[in-house]
């Protein structure tokens, strides 16, 4: 028969991972301890990436 269109198609992004489309600014005044820890982890990861780029 060949390649037909499948009736069961999967979305590219699962519904539970889709963004609501709202961009939210980070506010230092409203940040809790978990936000600060996440920001520190992100900064450390960015520094590791920069070091790896320099060492290539």
Secondary structure as UniProt FT lines:
FT   HELIX           15..17
FT   HELIX           28..30
FT   HELIX           33..54
//
